[in-house]
Amino acid sequence: MPDDLLLRSAAFFGVFALLAAAEAAWPRRGSPERRRRWPGALGLVVVSALLLRLLAPAAGVAAALSAEERGWGLFNLAPVPGWIAFVATLALLDLAVWTQHLITHRVGWLWRLHRVHHADTAFDLTTGLRFHPLEIALSLLWKTAVVLALGAPAAAVLAFEILLNAAAMFVHADLRLPPGFERTLRLVLVTPDMHRVHHSTIRPETDSNFGTLLSGWDRLFRTYCAQPAEGHQAMRIGLDEFRAPAERRLDRLLTLPFRKA
């Protein structure tokens, strides 16, 4: 396998730069106070990257290679054509991430971790990076378990990680897409307008649209909400108890799960 860290890093920085430029050129709502919001979100990325690089370097790809070597997992026990295993891995890992996201909204202590993401009072590509390191670590463990159970091809795991990181930034982008294109795209993929509903202060809307890559899971499991009740321009975003400017600081983001407000 090629260096997965190099590939993922190149994809991350390329997508970040592209979406940042697109947000500036075609904003949907306008993303205020970038100078105050971005340092905390990007700081979380650095802390998470350092932590996971120390604890579990290339965990997903390494798990896939280990499963292949030992004959573990569905696709190794019941061999199927490589392209089917590749496509199925992408879809099933996306379903696993959808399931994990749903559970974080249902289980109290997981929601406390996930609040770091939802406490952002604006919505742009850095919102898609604003996750507590402990939530990132738990997500890594969950995805690794799924990879081992599937016997997923290593190339598909690497491709999924790159797609997932790109999709996380894209669906949170403050980006205006042509309406007809947006309606067509969301038939298959999650779009920024679809996911923005998930960041509404209205709880039934917060508990909808859990997808990151494929939009079909929310339709299939009846958690789909087409539009916010207050409209995209007027809707309030975030969690009211964490609106103070100090809550944007990295130290406050790291301790947020362990505080009442």
C-alpha positions in Angstrom: 0.0 0.0 0.0 1.2 3.6 -0.7 1.6 5.9 2.3 -1.9 6.4 3.5 -1.0 9.3 5.7 0.5 11.2 2.7 -2.6 10.5 0.6 -5.1 11.5 3.3 -3.1 14.6 4.2 -2.9 15.7 0.5 -6.6 15.1 0.0 -7.5 17.0 3.3 -5.5 20.1 2.5 -6.6 20.1 -1.1 -10.3 19.8 -0.3 -10.0 22.3 2.5 -8.4 25.0 0.3 -10.9 24.3 -2.5 -14.0 24.6 -0.2 -12.6 27.7 1.6 -12.3 29.4 -1.8 -15.7 28.2 -2.9 -17.3 29.5 0.4 -15.8 32.9 -0.2 -17.0 33.0 -3.8 -20.5 31.5 -3.4 -21.6 31.8 0.3 -25.0 30.4 1.3 -25.5 32.4 4.6 -22.1 34.0 5.2 -19.8 32.6 7.9 -19.1 35.3 10.5 -16.1 35.6 12.8 -13.8 33.1 11.1 -10.8 34.6 12.9 -12.4 33.7 16.3 -14.0 30.4 15.3 -11.4 28.7 13.1 -8.4 28.6 15.6 -10.4 26.4 18.0 -11.7 24.1 15.4 -8.3 23.7 13.7 -6.7 23.2 17.1 -9.0 20.2 17.7 -7.8 18.8 14.4 -4.2 19.1 15.5 -4.9 17.5 18.9 -6.8 14.6 17.4 -4.2 14.0 14.7 -1.4 13.9 17.2 -3.4 11.6 19.6 -4.5 9.1 17.0 -1.1 9.1 15.3 0.5 8.1 18.6 -2.2 5.6 19.7 -3.4 4.0 16.4 -1.5 5.0 13.3 -3.3 3.9 10.1 -5.7 1.8 12.2 -8.3 1.2 9.5 -5.9 0.2 6.7 -3.8 -1.8 9.1 -6.9 -3.7 10.3 -7.9 -4.4 6.7 -4.4 -5.8 5.8 -4.4 -7.9 9.0 -7.8 -9.3 8.2 -6.7 -10.2 4.7 -3.6 -11.9 6.0 -5.5 -14.0 8.5 -8.6 -14.6 6.4 -10.9 -12.8 8.8 -14.2 -11.1 7.9 -17.1 -11.6 5.5 -15.3 -10.8 2.2 -12.4 -13.2 3.1 -14.6 -16.1 4.2 -17.1 -15.7 1.3 -14.9 -14.3 -1.5 -16.7 -12.0 -4.0 -15.4 -10.1 -7.0 -13.0 -7.3 -5.9 -15.1 -4.5 -7.3 -18.2 -5.7 -5.4 -16.2 -5.9 -2.2 -14.8 -2.4 -2.8 -18.2 -0.8 -3.5 -19.9 -2.7 -0.6 -17.2 -1.6 1.8 -17.8 2.1 0.9 -21.6 1.7 1.4 -21.4 -0.4 4.6 -18.8 1.8 6.2 -20.9 4.8 5.4 -23.9 3.0 7.1 -21.7 2.3 10.1 -20.8 6.0 10.4 -24.5 6.9 10.0 -25.4 4.5 12.8 -22.7 5.8 15.1 -23.9 9.4 14.5 -27.5 8.4 15.3 -26.3 6.7 18.6 -24.4 9.8 19.7 -27.7 11.6 19.7 -29.5 8.9 21.7 -26.9 8.0 24.4 -26.3 10.7 27.0 -22.6 10.5 27.6 -21.9 10.2 23.8 -24.1 13.3 23.2 -21.9 15.1 25.7 -18.9 14.4 23.5 -20.8 15.2 20.3 -22.0 18.5 21.7 -18.6 19.9 20.8 -19.6 19.6 17.1 -23.1 21.0 17.6 -22.1 23.9 19.8 -20.7 25.8 16.8 -23.0 28.8 16.3 -22.1 29.2 12.6 -21.9 26.7 9.8 -18.9 26.3 7.5 -16.3 23.7 6.5 -14.5 24.0 9.8 -17.7 22.8 11.6 -17.0 19.5 9.9 -13.7 19.3 11.7 -15.0 20.4 15.1 -15.0 17.0 17.0 -13.7 16.2 20.4 -10.6 13.9 20.3 -12.4 11.3 22.4 -15.2 11.1 19.9 -12.7 10.7 17.1 -11.0 7.9 19.0 -14.3 6.1 19.6 -15.2 6.5 15.9 -11.9 5.0 15.0 -12.5 2.0 17.2 -16.0 1.5 15.7 -14.8 1.7 12.1 -11.9 -0.6 12.8 -14.3 -3.2 14.2 -16.5 -2.9 11.1 -13.5 -3.3 8.9 -12.4 -6.5 10.6 -16.0 -7.9 10.5 -16.2 -7.2 6.8 -12.7 -8.3 5.9 -12.8 -5.0 3.9 -10.2 -4.5 1.2 -7.5 -2.1 2.3 -7.8 0.1 -0.8 -11.5 0.5 -0.1 -10.9 1.5 3.5 -8.3 4.1 2.4 -10.7 5.4 -0.3 -13.5 5.6 2.3 -11.4 7.6 4.8 -10.5 10.1 2.1 -14.1 10.4 0.9 -15.4 10.7 4.5 -13.0 13.5 5.4 -13.8 15.4 2.1 -17.6 14.8 2.6 -17.5 16.0 6.3 -16.1 19.3 5.1 -18.3 19.6 2.0 -21.6 18.9 3.8 -20.8 21.6 6.4 -19.6 24.1 3.8 -21.3 27.6 3.7 -21.8 27.0 0.0 -24.6 28.0 -2.3 -25.3 25.3 -5.0 -27.6 25.9 -7.9 -31.0 24.8 -6.7 -31.7 22.3 -9.5 -28.2 20.8 -9.1 -28.7 20.6 -5.3 -32.0 18.8 -5.6 -30.5 16.3 -8.0 -27.3 15.8 -6.0 -29.1 15.1 -2.7 -30.9 12.2 -4.3 -27.6 10.3 -3.9 -25.3 12.4 -1.8 -25.7 14.6 1.3 -25.5 18.3 0.4 -24.8 21.3 2.6 -28.4 22.4 2.6 -29.5 18.9 3.6 -27.0 18.7 6.5 -27.5 22.2 7.7 -30.9 21.2 8.9 -29.1 18.8 11.4 -27.5 21.8 13.1 -30.8 23.6 13.8 -31.5 24.6 17.4 -34.9 22.9 16.9 -34.4 19.5 18.4 -36.5 17.4 16.0 -34.4 19.0 13.2 -31.2 18.3 15.1 -32.3 14.6 15.3 -32.6 14.3 11.5 -30.3 14.0 8.5 -27.5 12.0 10.1 -25.8 11.1 6.9 -22.3 12.3 5.8 -21.8 10.7 2.4 -24.9 8.9 1.1 -28.3 10.5 1.6 -30.3 7.3 1.2 -29.8 6.1 4.8 -31.9 8.9 6.2 -34.7 8.3 3.8 -34.6 4.5 4.4 -34.7 4.9 8.2 -37.1 7.8 8.2 -34.8 10.4 9.7 -34.9 12.7 6.6 -36.0 16.3 6.9 -36.0 18.2 3.6 -35.9 21.8 4.8 -35.6 23.7 8.1 -38.9 25.1 9.4 -37.5 28.6 9.6 -35.7 28.6 6.3 -31.9 28.4 5.7 -31.3 32.1 6.0 -33.3 32.6 9.2 -32.6 29.3 11.1 -30.6 29.4 14.3 -27.6 27.1 14.5 -25.8 25.6 17.5 -26.6 25.0 21.1 -27.9 28.0 23.1 -26.1 27.1 26.3 -22.7 27.4 24.6 -23.0 30.7 22.7 -20.6 32.7 24.8 -17.5 33.9 22.7 -15.2 32.1 25.2 -16.7 28.7 24.1 -14.8 29.0 20.8 -11.4 28.6 22.6 -9.6 25.3 22.3 -9.4 24.8 26.0 -13.2 25.3 26.3 -13.8 22.9 23.5 -11.7 20.2 25.1 -13.5 20.5 28.4 -17.0 21.1 27.0 -18.1 17.5 27.4 -17.4 17.6 31.1 -19.2 20.8 31.9 -22.9 21.4 32.3 -22.7 24.6 30.2 
